[in-house]
Each structure stands twice: as C-alpha cells, then as structure tokens.
C-alpha cells in the first residue's frame, strides 16, 4: 500500500507539471494569437494608449491553415472506425475498473473480472458505433458511410484478438495442456459478437446519424494549401518523433501500477488496488490528451494541417511504450521462461492488452484534439 501511495503522489505531480506546461504554452500562446488576429485588447491587457497592431503585418502560424484544417485525412473511414473502437474500449475499461474498485466484482473469484469485462463489451457496443458514425458524418459532411464505420469499429479490435486467441489456443492444445479454451467456447464467443455486438453498434450508429453534421468554423478551400517544407524543429514535428515524445509522460505515470498488474497476471500475485489503478489511468488519459494537444498545436503553427492521424497515434503511443516494457519484463522481470509456448502466450496476451491501450488513449486524444481545434478556429473567424 505504501508503494501505491508513492506512485499516486508521483502521478499527481507529473500530471500537475504537464497541466501547467499546457496552460502556459497553449492557453497563453493560443489566446495571445487570438487576441493578435482579432485585436482583442482585453485578453492581452494592452493599455489603450498603445498603437494598434499593424494591419499590414503578415499573418503566420496556425491561422494560415484555417482553410485546410478541416480537410479530411487519408483513409478517414478507417480513422473514424479506430476512434469508435477506442471509445468503446474506453467505456469498457472504465466500467470494469470502476466496478472492481467499488467491490462489486471480487478479484478473488477466478475469471470473475474477465466475465464482467465481456459483459460490458457486449452491452456497451452502441458506444463504439455512435462515436464512429458521428466522426464519419463530421468528416464527410454527409450521412453516408456510417454503417461501414460501425462494422469496422467493432471488427478493428475483436477480430485480430479473436484470431490471436485461436493461434494461442492451437499452441496450448499442441502441448496437451487443459488451460486453453474449448473450441465450442470460441465458437460461442464469435456467435455472440456477430449477433449482439454488430447490431448494437449499428443501433448506436443510427442514433448518431439522426443528427446533421456540425457546422465547421471555417470553410475548406477547394485547392489544398502547400505545406512549408522548412522551419525550425522539423525533426520534432515528424509523426514518429511526436508520437514517441507524447508517450513518455503517460508512461511515467502508469509504470508502477503496470508492474503490479503484470505481477498479478503472470506471477499469480493478487491485485486489489483497483482504486489506485483507476485514479492513475485517469491521470494518464488526461496527460496523454494534453501532450497530444501540444503536438497538434505545434503542427498547426508550422502551417501543417495534417493533424488527424498524428493526434490519434500520439495518444496511442502509450501502448507502444507499454509493449516495450512487456518485452523487457519478459527478459528481466519474470522467472526464466522455458519453451516457445509460454513465451508466445505472454507476448500474445501482452499484445492484446497494449493494443487496447493504444486504441483507448488514441481515441481520447483524437477527440480532445478535435474539440481543441474547433474551439480555437471558432474563436477566430477567418476571412
């Protein structure tokens, strides 16, 4: 318990530090830019005897991308489906950890928490369909394509996980172990997904399609604006560098709790601190969104309007860091693993968990950045 307390204190301090960074860099800078562009002296507290800002001054920065910032990204349907899948997993993860922290699900009962996770996954399927359909409608500015987005949102996580579980079960059955799931359970799981999750996702998508697309703050130009090739900090604005930098702080937040979770899963230690886990993951989600906001703002300041996929990948990069930790934990933290099957089982289950984290945090970061971009361009009406 004492280590959990120290972990939470560390998480709170890191979250406060990042929040202060975002407040100073983003809020002050963004609203200063808005005041400059819109000549709002009250925001900057400029005395009335100061000279007005010169109208002839060339505009630079994120306002120049106003005519292209809402231009759709490559493969918009896939992006919307991944965002919907991540929103679905966010609701499932939050509900599962919350009920476990409240004591409604006992961790002592073998398989009790996993059963509850499956129930929540089926029940909350409309959430993924609603978010995916809503994002498709917002990006395409029409009500076409939302059905495909709902189906892909449900398939993006379940089908790869299902295929991986079948492969892992084949290795388990090959060793003669009884630890694998029977074939009829796997068939029943797929049937439940097809009968329950897909229709429920379409129901959520239908609810989202009833609303017309929200009006964008700025109209999109017919001809895309050329993105400047130079500029300082070009390497830091690269999508890979931005993703790696965005995932460092959330990873520092969840590292200690992640070690406890892995000890519970793979070393048969009981895990009861779901309240600490819920609080830590909530802080990590907040910090992940904030880091993605910083990356999105820097991208727009460089007059680069290709922020859609970058915001999603930047938030989801926490999953990549956690999978790297899983590989390290296999090499240094676990007891020596003998044989191919145990190593594959460990890496397979770790990939499922980290993939869920990638989609969850990527979805939250994308939605946060989308709201942020709409807010700043709504405050400044471009000519």
N, C-alpha and C positions, 0 to 999 in steps of 0.2 A: 504493500500500500504506500509506503514512503516513497518508493521509486516512482509510482504513478503520480504522486503529488508533485514531485520534482519535474516529471515530464509535463504535467499540465502547466506548471509555472513557466517552464521553458517555452511551451507552445503559446501561452498568453503573451509573453514578452516578445516573441518573434512576430506574432500577429499584430501587436501594437506597433512594433517597429515598421512593419510593412505598410500598415494602415496610415501611419504618419508619413511615410515616404509617398504614398499615393496622394494623400491630402496635400502635401507640399508641391509635388511635381505636377500632378494632374489638375486638382481643383484650382490652385493658384494660377497655374500656367494657362489652363483652358479658359477660365473666366477672364484672365487678363487679355487673352486673344479675342474673346468675345467682345470685351469692352473696347478693344482697339478697332475691331472690324465694325462694330455697331456704334462706337463712340459713346459708350455708357460711362460717363464720368463718375457716377455714383458708386460703381463697383470698385474702381481704382482709387477713389478718394482724391481725385485730382482737383486742386484749387481752381476756382472759376477764372482767376486771372491768368491761368496758363494758356498758351496758344493752342488752338485746336490742332488735332492731329492732321497732318497734311493729307489731302485727298489724293494727291498725285503719287503718294508712296505706293510702290508696287506691293501687292499682296503676296505673301509667301506662307507656306505651311499648309495646315490641314484644310483651310477653306478653299484652296485651289482645287481640291478633289471633290467639291460639293456636287458637281455634275456627274461624277462617276462612282461615288462612294457606295451607292445602292445598286450599282451594276452587278448582275448575278455572277456568282463564281463559276468556275468549271465544275461540271457534274453537280449541279445544285440539288437534284433529286437525291443523290447519294448522301450529300452533306445533311440535308433535312432529315433523311431516314436515320442517320447516325445520331443526330441531335435528339430525335424522338426516342431512339433506343436508349440513349444515355439518360434521358428524363425518366423513362420507365424504370431503369435500374436505380436511379437516384431515389425514387419513391419507394422501391422495394427495400433498398439498403437502409433508408431512414426508418421505415416502418419496422423492419426486423430488429435493428439495434435498439430502437426506442422501446419496443415491447419486451426485449430481453433486459434492458436497463430497468424497466418498471417491474420486473419479476413475473410478467405474465407467461414467459416461456422459460422453463428451467433448463440451464445448461447441463444439469446432471443427467437428464433423460437423453439417452443415446439417440441421435437423429432427430430430436425434438425441434431444434432450431432450424435444421435443414428442411424439415417438413413444413414449418411455418414460412420459410423463405419461398418454397414452391407455391404455397397457397397464396401468398402475397403477389408472387409473379403472375399467377393466373388472374387474380382479382383486379390487379392494377394495370392490366393490359391496355385499357382505354386511354391511360395517361400517355403512353408512347404514341398511340395513333393520333391523339389530339395534337400533341406538340409537333409531330412530323407533318401532319396535314396543314397545321397552321403556318409552319415555316415555308412549306411549298407554296401556299397561297400568297404569303407575303413576298416571296422572292419572284414568283412568276407573275404576280399581279392578276391571277385568274384562278378559277376553281377547278382546273384540270390537273391531273396527275396526282391528286391526293390519295387515291386508292392504292396506287403503286407504292407511294411513300409509306403508307401504313403497313403494307405487306413486307416491304424491305426492312422497315423499322423492327418488326417482330422477328424477322429472319436473321438480321445482322449479328445478333448475339447468340440466339438459340441454336441455329443450325451449325455454326462452327463448334460450339460447345458440345452439341449432341454428337457430331462426327468424332470429336476428340475423345469423348467418353466411350464411344464404341471401340475406337482403336485401343484405348487403355484397357477396356474390358477383355479384348482379344488377348492382350499380353497376360492379363491376370488369369484368364481361363487356360492359357497355354502352360502356365506354371502349375496348374492343378489346384490353385487356391480357391477358397469359397468366398473370398472377400469381394468378388465382382458382383455387379447387379445382374440378376437373371434376365434372360432375353425378353421374357414377357413384360417385365417392368419397363424395359427400354421401349418396347412397342406401345405400351400403355401411356408412357410419358409423351411420345410423339403424337399419339392419337389425341391426348388431352390438349396439347399445344395446337393441333390443327383444328380441333372442334371448339375450343374455348378461346385461346389467345387471338387467333386470326379474326374471328367475328367480333370479338370485343374491341380489338384495335380498329376495325372498320367502323364500329359504332362511335368510338371516340373521334375518328376522322370525320364522320358525318356531322357530329356536333360542331367541329371546327369549321367545316365547310359552310355552315349556315351563316357565318359572319363574312362580310365582304373584306377584302384586303384593306389594311390601314393605309391612309394616305401618307406617302413619304414626304419628309420636309422639303426635299429638293427633287426636281425632275432630273431624269437621267439623259445625258447627252446622246445624240444618235451616233456620234463618232467617238470612240474611246480616246481619252487624253493620253498623250505619250508620257510614260513614267521616266523621270530623270534617272540617268544611269550612274551619275557620280554622287558626291555628297559624303560628308563625314560619317563615320560609324556604319559604313555599308556592310561590313562583315557582321556586326552585331545585329543588323536588321535582316540577315539571312534567316529563312524559316527554321533551319536546323539549329542555328545558334540561339535564336529567340526561344525555341522550344526547350532547349537544354537549360537556358538561364531561367526560364519561367518555372521549371520544375524543382529547382534547388530548394527554395524556401518551403514549399509544401512538404517536400521530402524530409527536411529537417524537423518539421512539426510532427510527422507521424512515425518517425523511425523507431522510437522507443516502444510505442504501442504496437507497432507492426512486429517487433521482436516477440512481444508477449503473445500475439495472435499466432505466430508461427510456432512458438513453443507449445501452444495449446493444440494446434493442428497436427504437428508432425513429431512431437516429443511426448504426447499424451499427458500434458500438464493441464489442469483445469483452469479455465478462464472465466472469471466472474465480473471483471471490471468493465462492463458494458457502458456504464455511465461515463467513465473516463474516455472510452473509445468513441462514444457519441460526441462528446464535447471536443475531442481532438480532431475528429473528422470534420466537424462543422467549422472549426477554425481553419483547417487545411483547405476546405472548399472556399472559404472567404478569401484566404491568401492567394489561392490559385486564380480566382476571378480577378483579384486586384493586380496580380502580376500580368495577367492577360490584358487587362485594361492598359497598363503601362506600355506593353508591347504594341497594342493596337494604336495607341496614341502616337508613339514614335513612328510607326509605319505611315500613318496619315500625315504626320509632319514632314516626312520625306516625300510627300506628294505621291504616295503609293496607295492605291485604293484596293489592293488585293489582300484584304484583311480577313476574309471569311474563314478560309481553311486554316489560316495561321492562328486565329483565336481559338479554334477548336483543338488544334494539335498542341498549342502552348499549354492549354489547361490539362489536356490528357497526358502530357509528358510525365506527370507524376507516376503513371502506370509503368512507363519505361524505366524510371529510376527504381521502382519497387521490384520489377522483374530482375534488374541487375543485382539488387540486394538479395533476391531469391537465389540467384546463381552463386553469389558469394556465400550465402548461408548454407547452401549445399556443400560447398567446398570447405568451409571453415567452421560452421556452426553446428551442423548435425553430426551425429555419430557416423563413423565410416559406413558408406552405403556400398553394399556388395551386390553386384548383379545389375543387369540392364533394366529389368522391370521396375525395381524400386526407384531408380533414378528417373525413369520416364514418368512414373506415377507422380513423383514430386514435381517435376518440371511441368507436367500436364496440368495438375491442379493449380500450380502457381500461375501458369499462363491464363487459366480461366479467371482467377481472382484478379490478376493485374489487368487483364482485358476489360473486366467490368469496371475497374477503377479508371482506366483510360476513357471509356465511353462516358462514365458518370461525370468526371471532372471536366472532360472536354465539352460536354453538353452544357454544364453550368457556366463555364467560362464563355462559351459562344453566346448564350442567352444574355449574360451580363454585358458582354461587349456590344451586342446588337442594341440593347437598351441604351448603352452609353453613347454609341454613335448617333442614334436617333435623337438623343437629348441634346448633344452639342450642335448638331446641324439644325435642329428645330429652333435653338436659341439664336442662330444666325441665319437669316433668310438671304440666300444668295440671289444675286440679280440674274 
